[in-house]
Amino acid sequence: MSTSDTGREAVIAKGWLGAHKWLLARRFSQLGILALFLLGPLAGVWVVKGNLAYSLTLNTLPLTDPYVLLQSLVTGHVPEKLGLIGVAIVLAFYFLVGGRVYCSWVCPMNLLTDLAAWLRRRLGIKGSVHMSRRSRYWMLAMTLVLAAFSGSIAWELLNPVSMLHRGLIFGLGAAWTVVLVVFLFDLFVMSRGWCGHLCPVGAFYSLLGRVSVLRISATKRAACNDCMDCFDVCPEPQVIRPALKGAPDVVGPVILAANCTNCARCIDVCSKDVFNFGTRFNNPVADRARSMPQDAVSGN
């Protein structure tokens, strides 16, 4: 199947809306959150004050990015009480829904990197530089080292997410140059290069996602017809195979990989409704395998 045919069977089986409902929900979430941040500085309607690093909603609800707070702690600065409360709220939320939900449902850069991935498929761009997905964790470590040596949250001066936010408010400048470079890098140099291989923000949130409750599960994996559409649209396709193609008597259907973004594109494009949302606890095959003696699981 060509990349231009990706999701066609799902559209036929479920209709266009049924094959795009989660994608539309994500776009509504991303654009809605961005609009709330921009209403204040651009229209004088201050529903939310601040940015994705720290915000105050309706002058009551504080939300603090735990990654920014971690950088602050490395510099030796202890946030005020309201900042700590904001971090506790954010950590509790991502513990429930998955750390990398930030990447697919909140981060505005995802709009551009998804566009680059879509254009790659439509234009048939095949070439891609190879880089380990672990590189993002090295990037994460370097941002913390940079904070420690500089005594400041220096990464936020270069973070494309922060620069995109500043560019939308203050106009053209270096911010747009950085954003454009990320877009062109993903389009021509490396498929899913920024979000999937380099972004330290995504790396940090994947650490939170290791124990999160909400998960995507291949509950009807026996119905899979090997169309590969889910692998084609998934920003982290390596997370699908264990749950979908793993030994059915050993590996459960729940996608437990920390780097799953819960974007639900696999749900959208699957004409057989193999995937749906569930919890990490509804994984009976894996639970049964863990309770068995190791020699029984391995077949020795």
N, C-alpha and C positions, 0 to 999 in steps of 0.2 A: 504494500500500500504506500502511495506517495504521501509526502508530508502535507500536501494540499488537501488530501482526503481525510486527515486526522479529525475524528469526531463525527464524520458523516453518518456512520451507522447509528450513533447516538441520536443525532438530529432526526433521522428517519424513525427511530424507535420511540423517542420521547418528545419530539418536537423541538424547535429551536430554543424556546424558553427553558424547557426541561433539561436541555443539554448545555445551558449556560447560566443556570440559576445561581450557582455558587460563585461563578466568576462575576456576575452582576452584583451580587451581594458584597463581594470584596471591593469592587470599584466604588460602590456606594459608601462603604466604610472608609476607604482611603481618602476619597474626595471629600466626604463629609467631615472627617477629622481635620483635614487640611483647611477646609472652609471655615471651621470653627476658630482655628488659629489665626486666619487671615481677616476675619470679620472685624476684629478690634483695630489693628493698625490701618486697615484699608477703608473700613466703613464706620469706625467708631462704636461698634457694637461689641462690648467686651464680655462675651459669654465665657471665653477662655483667655486667660492672660498667660503669656510665656511661650514656650515651645516644647518640643518633644523631650528635651532634657529636664525641664521642670515647668509645671503649669499649675494654675489655680483656677478651677472651674466654679463659676458663680460665686467667687470670693469665699468659697467654702472647702471644696474638695481639692486637696493637694495631690499631685502625681509626680513622682520623681523617677527618672530613668536610673535603674540600679547600676548600669554600666558607667554612667557619668559619676554616680556617687562613689563607685569603686575607684575610679581614677582620682577623685577628690581625696579619698582616704589615703591613696598612695602618695599624694603630694604632702600629706600631713595635715590637711584641713578637715575638720570634723563639721559636718553639716548641722544646721540648726534643727530643732525639734520637728518643725513642720516638714522639713525635707526628709527626715527619717520616717515620719508617718507616711509620707508620700511613697517612699520606697517599699514600706511594708504592704501598702495597698497594691502596688504594682506587682510585687513578688507573689502575693496571694492570688492575684488574677492569673498570672502566667503559670503558676503552679497548677491551676485548674485547667486552663485551655491550651497550654503548650507554649514554651518560650518563643519558638519561631513563628508563632501566630503574629508576632510583631512584624516580621518580615513580609508576610503575605496579606495582612489585613490592616496594617497601620502605616508602614514605611512608604513615603511618597516615591522614593527611588524605585520601588518595585514596579510602578507604572511604566517607567522608562525601560527597565531591564526586561520586563515582560514584552514590551513593544519590540525591543531589539530581538528577543527570542522568536517572536511571531514573524518578524521580517526575515530572519534567517531561514525560517521554514518556507515562507512564501517565495523568497528569492532563490532558494535552493543552495544557500551557502553552506558548504560542507566542511571546509578546512577549519581547524581549531587547534590552537596551541595547547599542549598538554601541561597540566600543572596539578599537583596533588591537592585534593580538597582539604587536606590538613594544613595547607598554607595559611588558611584564615586564622588558625590558632596561633601560628607564629606571628601573624599580624596583630592579633589580640595581645600577645605577650609584649610585642614591641611598643604598642600604645601605652601599656602600663609602665614599661621601662622609660619611655619618653616622658611620661607624667612625673615619674620619680626623679629623673635628672633635671627636668625643666622647672619643677615646682609648680606646674600649672597643668590645666586640662588642655594640653596643646593639641591633642587629636581633634578636638571640636572645631579648631580653626581649619582643619582639612577634611573633616567628615563630609562626604557628599550630601548626606541628608540635611545636615545643618546649613551647608552652603546653598542647597536648593531652597530651603526655607528663607534664608537671608536674601537670595536672589529674587524671590517672588515679592518680597516686601520692599527692598531697596533698589531693585532694578538690575540692569545688566552690569556685568563686571566679571571678576575672576571666578565668582561662584558658578556662573553659567559655563565657563570654560571647563571647570572640573566636571560638572554634570555631563557636558557634551563629550568629554574624553571617556567617561565611564560608558556612555551609550554607544559610542563608536567602537570602544574596546569589545563590548559584548557582541556587537553586530558583526564586526569584521575579523577580530583577532581570536576571541575565545568564547565559545558558547557558554552562557551563564557564568561568565568569568568573574564578574564582581561579586554578585550575591552568593554564588555557589563555591567560590574558591578563595576570595580575598577579603571580603568584608568582615572586619573584626566585630562589628555590632551583631551580625548574624551568628558569629562564632560564640559570642558571649551568651546570646539568648538560647543557643542550642544547649548550653550547659544547664540552663534552667529547665529545658525541655526534657531532660533525661528522666525525670520522675513525674512529669505532668500527667493529669488524669485523662483528659479528652484525647482520643486517638482515632485515626482512620483505620478501619478494619476491612479485610477482604473476606467478609463473611460468606459470600457465595463464590469462593474461588474455584469451586468445581465447575461452575458455569463459564469460566474464562474460555474464550475462543482464540486466544493468542493473537489478537489484532494488533497489540503493542501500542495502542493509542495512549494508554496511561503512561507508559514509559516516555513517549514522545513529548507529552505536555508537562510532565512532572519536572519541577526545577531541581529536584534531588532524586533522579530516577534510581539511584543505588539503594534507596530505602524500601523500594517496592518488592524487589525479588524475594527476600527472605519470607515475607508474609504471604506472597502470592504463589511462589514457586518452590518454597522450602518443602522438605519431607513432611507430608501431611500428618504423619503419626508422631512427629517430633516438634515441629515449629507451628505455633498458633497463627491465626489469621490477622492478629493485630500488628500494625506497623509500630514497632517500639523504638525505631531509630530516632535519636535526638534531633537529627537534622530534617525530619519531616516538618514542613511548614503548615500543615493542616489547611492548605489552600483549597483542597477539595476538587481540584481539576480532574483527578482520576475518577471521582464520582460523576462529574459532569459528562466526561467523554466516553464512559463505559456503557455500551448499549445493552449489556447483560446485567447491569446493576450489581456488579460484583462487590463494589465498595460502598461503605456508609460510615457515618460517625458512630462511635461507641466509646467505651472506656478501656483503659489498660487492663482492668480486672476481668473483662469478659474475653479471656483468652484460654479456653478450657484445654486445648491440646497442649499448649506450652506448660500450663499448670500441671497437667497429668504427667508430662514428660519429666518435669522437675521432681515429682514425687516418686518416680521409678528409680530403681538401682541403675547406676551408670552403665553397667554391662548390658542391661536389658535395652537401654536406649540405643547403644551403639550396635547392638545385635551380636555381640561377642559371647 
